[in-house]
């Protein structure tokens, strides 16, 4: 089992269906993830061929929003492992993510607490 990879925003990349499908190179898993996100985010058509990601902090991010994410961009510019290491954590950029993924906040809060 690979070490958990935590995105800048606190989502656990290694638990994501897109990450798993990419690592396993499994087109059925890609299709299932595309269908899940299309329904979850009301996207009319999401191509399974667009479901490829090797984690937020890698150069292999290829999924829509993640590839242009302001949180990711900020963290990369600051040279951070994730936002839990940022001196200004938490910031307003994270509010939307935390609404959709409350466990991301718990993850980053735990990292921040351990860094004090």
Beta strands, then each sheet from edge to edge (+ up, - down):
end
